[in-house]
Amino acid sequence: MGLPDNYTKYGADGNIILDSARYKALGNAIALPCVEYIMAGIKEEFLTSAQNEQKLE
């Protein structure tokens, strides 16, 4: 998913989190590479749109 190994192994208090809770949390997550890809596309569209607006002025 793009996260380092054992990223979800410990909670904020330093205690080990049960595997079932870790799987549930990751099951509700979005893979970071996917988010980066989507955001890069949005950025490209935004910049292209802004450039086109400037040309029209």
N, CA, C and O atoms as a Tripos MOL2 file, in Angstrom:
@<TRIPOS>MOLECULE
protein
  228   227    57     0     0
PROTEIN
NO_CHARGES

@<TRIPOS>ATOM
      1 N           0.8140   -1.2010    0.0000 N.3       1 MET1
      2 CA          0.0000    0.0000    0.0000 C.3       1 MET1
      3 C           0.8490    1.2540    0.0000 C.2       1 MET1
      4 O           0.3060    2.3580    0.0140 O.2       1 MET1
      5 N           2.1290    1.1220   -0.0150 N.am      2 GLY2
      6 CA          2.9820    2.2920    0.0100 C.3       2 GLY2
      7 C           3.4150    2.6880    1.4110 C.2       2 GLY2
      8 O           4.1180    3.6850    1.5770 O.2       2 GLY2
      9 N           3.0130    1.9340    2.4150 N.am      3 LEU3
     10 CA          3.4040    2.2310    3.7920 C.3       3 LEU3
     11 C           4.6220    1.3930    4.1670 C.2       3 LEU3
     12 O           4.8010    0.2940    3.6420 O.2       3 LEU3
     13 N           5.4660    1.9040    5.0780 N.am      4 PRO4
     14 CA          6.6190    1.1120    5.5170 C.3       4 PRO4
     15 C           6.1700   -0.1580    6.2500 C.2       4 PRO4
     16 O           5.0580   -0.2170    6.7740 O.2       4 PRO4
     17 N           7.0390   -1.1650    6.2830 N.am      5 ASP5
     18 CA          6.7410   -2.3890    7.0270 C.3       5 ASP5
     19 C           6.4390   -2.0520    8.4850 C.2       5 ASP5
     20 O           7.0760   -1.1790    9.0740 O.2       5 ASP5
     21 N           5.4800   -2.7390    9.0500 N.am      6 ASN6
     22 CA          5.0770   -2.5870   10.4490 C.3       6 ASN6
     23 C           4.5810   -1.1880   10.7980 C.2       6 ASN6
     24 O           4.6170   -0.8010   11.9660 O.2       6 ASN6
     25 N           4.1250   -0.4320    9.8270 N.am      7 TYR7
     26 CA          3.6280    0.9310   10.0460 C.3       7 TYR7
     27 C           2.4600    0.9490   11.0320 C.2       7 TYR7
     28 O           2.3090    1.9000   11.7990 O.2       7 TYR7
     29 N           1.6460   -0.0860   11.0130 N.am      8 THR8
     30 CA          0.4590   -0.1200   11.8790 C.3       8 THR8
     31 C           0.6370   -1.0450   13.0810 C.2       8 THR8
     32 O          -0.3290   -1.3250   13.7910 O.2       8 THR8
     33 N           1.8450   -1.5180   13.3150 N.am      9 LYS9
     34 CA          2.0680   -2.4990   14.3830 C.3       9 LYS9
     35 C           1.8360   -1.9120   15.7740 C.2       9 LYS9
     36 O           1.3420   -2.6030   16.6650 O.2       9 LYS9
     37 N           2.1910   -0.6420   15.9610 N.am     10 TYR10
     38 CA          2.0900   -0.0190   17.2790 C.3      10 TYR10
     39 C           1.1080    1.1460   17.2500 C.2      10 TYR10
     40 O           1.0330    1.8890   16.2710 O.2      10 TYR10
     41 N           0.3610    1.2910   18.3340 N.am     11 GLY11
     42 CA         -0.5680    2.4070   18.4640 C.3      11 GLY11
     43 C           0.1600    3.6550   18.9480 C.2      11 GLY11
     44 O           1.3710    3.6290   19.1630 O.2      11 GLY11
     45 N          -0.5770    4.7400   19.1170 N.am     12 ALA12
     46 CA         -0.0030    6.0050   19.5780 C.3      12 ALA12
     47 C           0.5930    5.8640   20.9790 C.2      12 ALA12
     48 O           1.5140    6.5950   21.3420 O.2      12 ALA12
     49 N           0.0650    4.9220   21.7620 N.am     13 ASP13
     50 CA          0.5670    4.7200   23.1230 C.3      13 ASP13
     51 C           1.7640    3.7720   23.1760 C.2      13 ASP13
     52 O           2.3040    3.5190   24.2530 O.2      13 ASP13
     53 N           2.1830    3.2470   22.0240 N.am     14 GLY14
     54 CA          3.3410    2.3630   21.9590 C.3      14 GLY14
     55 C           3.0140    0.8890   22.1270 C.2      14 GLY14
     56 O           3.9030    0.0470   22.0040 O.2      14 GLY14
     57 N           1.7650    0.5600   22.4040 N.am     15 ASN15
     58 CA          1.3640   -0.8420   22.5550 C.3      15 ASN15
     59 C           1.1190   -1.4790   21.1940 C.2      15 ASN15
     60 O           0.6990   -0.8160   20.2460 O.2      15 ASN15
     61 N           1.3920   -2.7870   21.1180 N.am     16 ILE16
     62 CA          1.1670   -3.5290   19.8760 C.3      16 ILE16
     63 C          -0.3350   -3.6440   19.6200 C.2      16 ILE16
     64 O          -1.1100   -3.9390   20.5300 O.2      16 ILE16
     65 N          -0.7310   -3.4090   18.3830 N.am     17 ILE17
     66 CA         -2.1340   -3.4910   17.9770 C.3      17 ILE17
     67 C          -2.4010   -4.8930   17.4290 C.2      17 ILE17
     68 O          -1.5740   -5.4480   16.7060 O.2      17 ILE17
     69 N          -3.5530   -5.4600   17.7740 N.am     18 LEU18
     70 CA         -3.9260   -6.7820   17.2720 C.3      18 LEU18
     71 C          -3.9870   -6.7800   15.7470 C.2      18 LEU18
     72 O          -4.3700   -5.7860   15.1310 O.2      18 LEU18
     73 N          -3.6050   -7.9080   15.1500 N.am     19 ASP19
     74 CA         -3.6310   -8.0260   13.6900 C.3      19 ASP19
     75 C          -5.0140   -7.7380   13.1250 C.2      19 ASP19
     76 O          -5.1350   -7.0830   12.0900 O.2      19 ASP19
     77 N          -6.0600   -8.2190   13.7940 N.am     20 SER20
     78 CA         -7.4160   -8.0150   13.2700 C.3      20 SER20
     79 C          -7.7520   -6.5260   13.1790 C.2      20 SER20
     80 O          -8.3840   -6.0920   12.2160 O.2      20 SER20
     81 N          -7.3380   -5.7490   14.1690 N.am     21 ALA21
     82 CA         -7.5850   -4.3020   14.1450 C.3      21 ALA21
     83 C          -6.7510   -3.6310   13.0550 C.2      21 ALA21
     84 O          -7.2050   -2.6900   12.4050 O.2      21 ALA21
     85 N          -5.5280   -4.1240   12.8630 N.am     22 ARG22
     86 CA         -4.6610   -3.5650   11.8140 C.3      22 ARG22
     87 C          -5.2560   -3.8340   10.4370 C.2      22 ARG22
     88 O          -5.2820   -2.9430    9.5880 O.2      22 ARG22
     89 N          -5.7370   -5.0600   10.2080 N.am     23 TYR23
     90 CA         -6.3300   -5.4130    8.9150 C.3      23 TYR23
     91 C          -7.5790   -4.5840    8.6460 C.2      23 TYR23
     92 O          -7.8160   -4.1520    7.5180 O.2      23 TYR23
     93 N          -8.3750   -4.3650    9.6870 N.am     24 LYS24
     94 CA         -9.5870   -3.5600    9.5310 C.3      24 LYS24
     95 C          -9.2250   -2.1230    9.1640 C.2      24 LYS24
     96 O          -9.8410   -1.5320    8.2780 O.2      24 LYS24
     97 N          -8.2320   -1.5660    9.8420 N.am     25 ALA25
     98 CA         -7.8150   -0.1880    9.5640 C.3      25 ALA25
     99 C          -7.2770   -0.0600    8.1400 C.2      25 ALA25
    100 O          -7.6040    0.8940    7.4340 O.2      25 ALA25
    101 N          -6.4610   -1.0120    7.7240 N.am     26 LEU26
    102 CA         -5.8970   -0.9490    6.3760 C.3      26 LEU26
    103 C          -6.9410   -1.2450    5.3160 C.2      26 LEU26
    104 O          -6.8320   -0.7680    4.1860 O.2      26 LEU26
    105 N          -7.9420   -2.0190    5.6650 N.am     27 GLY27
    106 CA         -9.0270   -2.3010    4.7280 C.3      27 GLY27
    107 C          -9.8430   -1.0610    4.4160 C.2      27 GLY27
    108 O         -10.4800   -0.9760    3.3660 O.2      27 GLY27
    109 N          -9.8220   -0.1000    5.3280 N.am     28 ASN28
    110 CA        -10.5510    1.1540    5.1380 C.3      28 ASN28
    111 C          -9.6490    2.2590    4.5930 C.2      28 ASN28
    112 O         -10.0630    3.4150    4.5050 O.2      28 ASN28
    113 N          -8.4370    1.9080    4.2330 N.am     29 ALA29
    114 CA         -7.4620    2.8980    3.7710 C.3      29 ALA29
    115 C          -7.3810    2.9060    2.2450 C.2      29 ALA29
    116 O          -7.8830    2.0100    1.5670 O.2      29 ALA29
    117 N          -6.7360    3.9400    1.7350 N.am     30 ILE30
    118 CA         -6.4750    4.0610    0.3020 C.3      30 ILE30
    119 C          -4.9660    3.9610    0.1100 C.2      30 ILE30
    120 O          -4.2040    4.5490    0.8780 O.2      30 ILE30
    121 N          -4.5330    3.2300   -0.8950 N.am     31 ALA31
    122 CA         -3.1060    3.0840   -1.1530 C.3      31 ALA31
    123 C          -2.4950    4.4280   -1.5400 C.2      31 ALA31
    124 O          -3.0200    5.1310   -2.4040 O.2      31 ALA31
    125 N          -1.3890    4.7780   -0.8990 N.am     32 LEU32
    126 CA         -0.7530    6.0690   -1.1430 C.3      32 LEU32
    127 C          -0.3560    6.2910   -2.6010 C.2      32 LEU32
    128 O          -0.5530    7.3940   -3.1110 O.2      32 LEU32
    129 N           0.1970    5.2880   -3.2970 N.am     33 PRO33
    130 CA          0.5190    5.5150   -4.7090 C.3      33 PRO33
    131 C          -0.7110    5.8870   -5.5410 C.2      33 PRO33
    132 O          -0.6070    6.6750   -6.4810 O.2      33 PRO33
    133 N          -1.8610    5.3310   -5.2030 N.am     34 CYS34
    134 CA         -3.0960    5.6740   -5.9240 C.3      34 CYS34
    135 C          -3.4730    7.1260   -5.6750 C.2      34 CYS34
    136 O          -3.8570    7.8380   -6.6030 O.2      34 CYS34
    137 N          -3.3660    7.5650   -4.4310 N.am     35 VAL35
    138 CA         -3.6870    8.9550   -4.0920 C.3      35 VAL35
    139 C          -2.7400    9.9030   -4.8190 C.2      35 VAL35
    140 O          -3.1730   10.9200   -5.3610 O.2      35 VAL35
    141 N          -1.4520    9.5740   -4.8340 N.am     36 GLU36
    142 CA         -0.4730   10.4140   -5.5310 C.3      36 GLU36
    143 C          -0.8040   10.5260   -7.0150 C.2      36 GLU36
    144 O          -0.7180   11.6110   -7.5900 O.2      36 GLU36
    145 N          -1.1800    9.4120   -7.6360 N.am     37 TYR37
    146 CA         -1.5150    9.3960   -9.0580 C.3      37 TYR37
    147 C          -2.7370   10.2660   -9.3380 C.2      37 TYR37
    148 O          -2.7410   11.0590  -10.2800 O.2      37 TYR37
    149 N          -3.7590   10.1140   -8.5240 N.am     38 ILE38
    150 CA         -4.9850   10.9000   -8.7140 C.3      38 ILE38
    151 C          -4.7130   12.3810   -8.5070 C.2      38 ILE38
    152 O          -5.1660   13.2110   -9.2950 O.2      38 ILE38
    153 N          -3.9770   12.7200   -7.4530 N.am     39 MET39
    154 CA         -3.6940   14.1280   -7.1590 C.3      39 MET39
    155 C          -2.8160   14.7580   -8.2450 C.2      39 MET39
    156 O          -2.9750   15.9380   -8.5570 O.2      39 MET39
    157 N          -1.9000   13.9900   -8.8180 N.am     40 ALA40
    158 CA         -1.0670   14.5060   -9.9050 C.3      40 ALA40
    159 C          -1.9370   14.8550  -11.1120 C.2      40 ALA40
    160 O          -1.7090   15.8710  -11.7680 O.2      40 ALA40
    161 N          -2.9310   14.0170  -11.4050 N.am     41 GLY41
    162 CA         -3.8510   14.3030  -12.5100 C.3      41 GLY41
    163 C          -4.6830   15.5400  -12.2540 C.2      41 GLY41
    164 O          -4.9030   16.3460  -13.1580 O.2      41 GLY41
    165 N          -5.1530   15.6970  -11.0130 N.am     42 ILE42
    166 CA         -5.9330   16.8900  -10.6570 C.3      42 ILE42
    167 C          -5.0690   18.1330  -10.7830 C.2      42 ILE42
    168 O          -5.5210   19.1540  -11.3000 O.2      42 ILE42
    169 N          -3.8300   18.0540  -10.3130 N.am     43 LYS43
    170 CA         -2.9100   19.1950  -10.4030 C.3      43 LYS43
    171 C          -2.6740   19.5780  -11.8590 C.2      43 LYS43
    172 O          -2.7010   20.7590  -12.2070 O.2      43 LYS43
    173 N          -2.4440   18.5830  -12.7070 N.am     44 GLU44
    174 CA         -2.2010   18.8410  -14.1290 C.3      44 GLU44
    175 C          -3.4030   19.5290  -14.7710 C.2      44 GLU44
    176 O          -3.2440   20.5000  -15.5110 O.2      44 GLU44
    177 N          -4.5920   19.0310  -14.4910 N.am     45 GLU45
    178 CA         -5.8060   19.6460  -15.0370 C.3      45 GLU45
    179 C          -5.9880   21.0670  -14.5250 C.2      45 GLU45
    180 O          -6.3670   21.9580  -15.2850 O.2      45 GLU45
    181 N          -5.7220   21.2830  -13.2520 N.am     46 PHE46
    182 CA         -5.8540   22.6080  -12.6560 C.3      46 PHE46
    183 C          -4.8960   23.5980  -13.3160 C.2      46 PHE46
    184 O          -5.2920   24.7080  -13.6700 O.2      46 PHE46
    185 N          -3.6320   23.1910  -13.4820 N.am     47 LEU47
    186 CA         -2.6410   24.0790  -14.0920 C.3      47 LEU47
    187 C          -2.9660   24.3550  -15.5540 C.2      47 LEU47
    188 O          -2.8150   25.4850  -16.0180 O.2      47 LEU47
    189 N          -3.4090   23.3420  -16.2790 N.am     48 THR48
    190 CA         -3.7870   23.5160  -17.6800 C.3      48 THR48
    191 C          -4.9650   24.4710  -17.7920 C.2      48 THR48
    192 O          -4.9800   25.3420  -18.6610 O.2      48 THR48
    193 N          -5.9360   24.3140  -16.9280 N.am     49 SER49
    194 CA         -7.1090   25.1850  -16.9260 C.3      49 SER49
    195 C          -6.7170   26.6290  -16.6240 C.2      49 SER49
    196 O          -7.2180   27.5570  -17.2590 O.2      49 SER49
    197 N          -5.8260   26.8150  -15.6600 N.am     50 ALA50
    198 CA         -5.3770   28.1600  -15.2920 C.3      50 ALA50
    199 C          -4.6200   28.8050  -16.4530 C.2      50 ALA50
    200 O          -4.7930   29.9960  -16.7150 O.2      50 ALA50
    201 N          -3.7920   28.0390  -17.1450 N.am     51 GLN51
    202 CA         -3.0470   28.5720  -18.2870 C.3      51 GLN51
    203 C          -3.9980   28.9540  -19.4100 C.2      51 GLN51
    204 O          -3.8120   29.9890  -20.0500 O.2      51 GLN51
    205 N          -5.0060   28.1410  -19.6570 N.am     52 ASN52
    206 CA         -5.9770   28.4440  -20.7090 C.3      52 ASN52
    207 C          -6.7800   29.6950  -20.3730 C.2      52 ASN52
    208 O          -7.1010   30.4790  -21.2670 O.2      52 ASN52
    209 N          -7.1050   29.8890  -19.1140 N.am     53 GLU53
    210 CA         -7.8300   31.0950  -18.7010 C.3      53 GLU53
    211 C          -6.9910   32.3380  -18.9450 C.2      53 GLU53
    212 O          -7.5050   33.3640  -19.3890 O.2      53 GLU53
    213 N          -5.6950   32.2450  -18.6530 N.am     54 GLN54
    214 CA         -4.8070   33.3960  -18.8480 C.3      54 GLN54
    215 C          -4.6970   33.7430  -20.3270 C.2      54 GLN54
    216 O          -4.5970   34.9210  -20.6730 O.2      54 GLN54
    217 N          -4.7140   32.7540  -21.1970 N.am     55 LYS55
    218 CA         -4.6300   33.0020  -22.6350 C.3      55 LYS55
    219 C          -5.8800   33.7150  -23.1470 C.2      55 LYS55
    220 O          -5.8120   34.4930  -24.0980 O.2      55 LYS55
    221 N          -7.0160   33.4460  -22.5120 N.am     56 LEU56
    222 CA         -8.2680   34.0600  -22.9430 C.3      56 LEU56
    223 C          -8.3820   35.5190  -22.5130 C.2      56 LEU56
    224 O          -9.1510   36.2790  -23.1020 O.2      56 LEU56
    225 N          -7.6340   35.9100  -21.5060 N.am     57 GLU57
    226 CA         -7.7440   37.2870  -20.9910 C.3      57 GLU57
    227 C          -7.0280   38.2820  -21.8490 C.2      57 GLU57
    228 O          -7.0310   39.4750  -21.5440 O.2      57 GLU57
@<TRIPOS>BOND
     1     1     2 1
     2     2     3 1
     3     3     4 2
     4     3     5 am
     5     5     6 1
     6     6     7 1
     7     7     8 2
     8     7     9 am
     9     9    10 1
    10    10    11 1
    11    11    12 2
    12    11    13 am
    13    13    14 1
    14    14    15 1
    15    15    16 2
    16    15    17 am
    17    17    18 1
    18    18    19 1
    19    19    20 2
    20    19    21 am
    21    21    22 1
    22    22    23 1
    23    23    24 2
    24    23    25 am
    25    25    26 1
    26    26    27 1
    27    27    28 2
    28    27    29 am
    29    29    30 1
    30    30    31 1
    31    31    32 2
    32    31    33 am
    33    33    34 1
    34    34    35 1
    35    35    36 2
    36    35    37 am
    37    37    38 1
    38    38    39 1
    39    39    40 2
    40    39    41 am
    41    41    42 1
    42    42    43 1
    43    43    44 2
    44    43    45 am
    45    45    46 1
    46    46    47 1
    47    47    48 2
    48    47    49 am
    49    49    50 1
    50    50    51 1
    51    51    52 2
    52    51    53 am
    53    53    54 1
    54    54    55 1
    55    55    56 2
    56    55    57 am
    57    57    58 1
    58    58    59 1
    59    59    60 2
    60    59    61 am
    61    61    62 1
    62    62    63 1
    63    63    64 2
    64    63    65 am
    65    65    66 1
    66    66    67 1
    67    67    68 2
    68    67    69 am
    69    69    70 1
    70    70    71 1
    71    71    72 2
    72    71    73 am
    73    73    74 1
    74    74    75 1
    75    75    76 2
    76    75    77 am
    77    77    78 1
    78    78    79 1
    79    79    80 2
    80    79    81 am
    81    81    82 1
    82    82    83 1
    83    83    84 2
    84    83    85 am
    85    85    86 1
    86    86    87 1
    87    87    88 2
    88    87    89 am
    89    89    90 1
    90    90    91 1
    91    91    92 2
    92    91    93 am
    93    93    94 1
    94    94    95 1
    95    95    96 2
    96    95    97 am
    97    97    98 1
    98    98    99 1
    99    99   100 2
   100    99   101 am
   101   101   102 1
   102   102   103 1
   103   103   104 2
   104   103   105 am
   105   105   106 1
   106   106   107 1
   107   107   108 2
   108   107   109 am
   109   109   110 1
   110   110   111 1
   111   111   112 2
   112   111   113 am
   113   113   114 1
   114   114   115 1
   115   115   116 2
   116   115   117 am
   117   117   118 1
   118   118   119 1
   119   119   120 2
   120   119   121 am
   121   121   122 1
   122   122   123 1
   123   123   124 2
   124   123   125 am
   125   125   126 1
   126   126   127 1
   127   127   128 2
   128   127   129 am
   129   129   130 1
   130   130   131 1
   131   131   132 2
   132   131   133 am
   133   133   134 1
   134   134   135 1
   135   135   136 2
   136   135   137 am
   137   137   138 1
   138   138   139 1
   139   139   140 2
   140   139   141 am
   141   141   142 1
   142   142   143 1
   143   143   144 2
   144   143   145 am
   145   145   146 1
   146   146   147 1
   147   147   148 2
   148   147   149 am
   149   149   150 1
   150   150   151 1
   151   151   152 2
   152   151   153 am
   153   153   154 1
   154   154   155 1
   155   155   156 2
   156   155   157 am
   157   157   158 1
   158   158   159 1
   159   159   160 2
   160   159   161 am
   161   161   162 1
   162   162   163 1
   163   163   164 2
   164   163   165 am
   165   165   166 1
   166   166   167 1
   167   167   168 2
   168   167   169 am
   169   169   170 1
   170   170   171 1
   171   171   172 2
   172   171   173 am
   173   173   174 1
   174   174   175 1
   175   175   176 2
   176   175   177 am
   177   177   178 1
   178   178   179 1
   179   179   180 2
   180   179   181 am
   181   181   182 1
   182   182   183 1
   183   183   184 2
   184   183   185 am
   185   185   186 1
   186   186   187 1
   187   187   188 2
   188   187   189 am
   189   189   190 1
   190   190   191 1
   191   191   192 2
   192   191   193 am
   193   193   194 1
   194   194   195 1
   195   195   196 2
   196   195   197 am
   197   197   198 1
   198   198   199 1
   199   199   200 2
   200   199   201 am
   201   201   202 1
   202   202   203 1
   203   203   204 2
   204   203   205 am
   205   205   206 1
   206   206   207 1
   207   207   208 2
   208   207   209 am
   209   209   210 1
   210   210   211 1
   211   211   212 2
   212   211   213 am
   213   213   214 1
   214   214   215 1
   215   215   216 2
   216   215   217 am
   217   217   218 1
   218   218   219 1
   219   219   220 2
   220   219   221 am
   221   221   222 1
   222   222   223 1
   223   223   224 2
   224   223   225 am
   225   225   226 1
   226   226   227 1
   227   227   228 2
@<TRIPOS>SUBSTRUCTURE
     1 MET1         2 RESIDUE 1 A MET
     2 GLY2         6 RESIDUE 1 A GLY
     3 LEU3        10 RESIDUE 1 A LEU
     4 PRO4        14 RESIDUE 1 A PRO
     5 ASP5        18 RESIDUE 1 A ASP
     6 ASN6        22 RESIDUE 1 A ASN
     7 TYR7        26 RESIDUE 1 A TYR
     8 THR8        30 RESIDUE 1 A THR
     9 LYS9        34 RESIDUE 1 A LYS
    10 TYR10       38 RESIDUE 1 A TYR
    11 GLY11       42 RESIDUE 1 A GLY
    12 ALA12       46 RESIDUE 1 A ALA
    13 ASP13       50 RESIDUE 1 A ASP
    14 GLY14       54 RESIDUE 1 A GLY
    15 ASN15       58 RESIDUE 1 A ASN
    16 ILE16       62 RESIDUE 1 A ILE
    17 ILE17       66 RESIDUE 1 A ILE
    18 LEU18       70 RESIDUE 1 A LEU
    19 ASP19       74 RESIDUE 1 A ASP
    20 SER20       78 RESIDUE 1 A SER
    21 ALA21       82 RESIDUE 1 A ALA
    22 ARG22       86 RESIDUE 1 A ARG
    23 TYR23       90 RESIDUE 1 A TYR
    24 LYS24       94 RESIDUE 1 A LYS
    25 ALA25       98 RESIDUE 1 A ALA
    26 LEU26      102 RESIDUE 1 A LEU
    27 GLY27      106 RESIDUE 1 A GLY
    28 ASN28      110 RESIDUE 1 A ASN
    29 ALA29      114 RESIDUE 1 A ALA
    30 ILE30      118 RESIDUE 1 A ILE
    31 ALA31      122 RESIDUE 1 A ALA
    32 LEU32      126 RESIDUE 1 A LEU
    33 PRO33      130 RESIDUE 1 A PRO
    34 CYS34      134 RESIDUE 1 A CYS
    35 VAL35      138 RESIDUE 1 A VAL
    36 GLU36      142 RESIDUE 1 A GLU
    37 TYR37      146 RESIDUE 1 A TYR
    38 ILE38      150 RESIDUE 1 A ILE
    39 MET39      154 RESIDUE 1 A MET
    40 ALA40      158 RESIDUE 1 A ALA
    41 GLY41      162 RESIDUE 1 A GLY
    42 ILE42      166 RESIDUE 1 A ILE
    43 LYS43      170 RESIDUE 1 A LYS
    44 GLU44      174 RESIDUE 1 A GLU
    45 GLU45      178 RESIDUE 1 A GLU
    46 PHE46      182 RESIDUE 1 A PHE
    47 LEU47      186 RESIDUE 1 A LEU
    48 THR48      190 RESIDUE 1 A THR
    49 SER49      194 RESIDUE 1 A SER
    50 ALA50      198 RESIDUE 1 A ALA
    51 GLN51      202 RESIDUE 1 A GLN
    52 ASN52      206 RESIDUE 1 A ASN
    53 GLU53      210 RESIDUE 1 A GLU
    54 GLN54      214 RESIDUE 1 A GLN
    55 LYS55      218 RESIDUE 1 A LYS
    56 LEU56      222 RESIDUE 1 A LEU
    57 GLU57      226 RESIDUE 1 A GLU
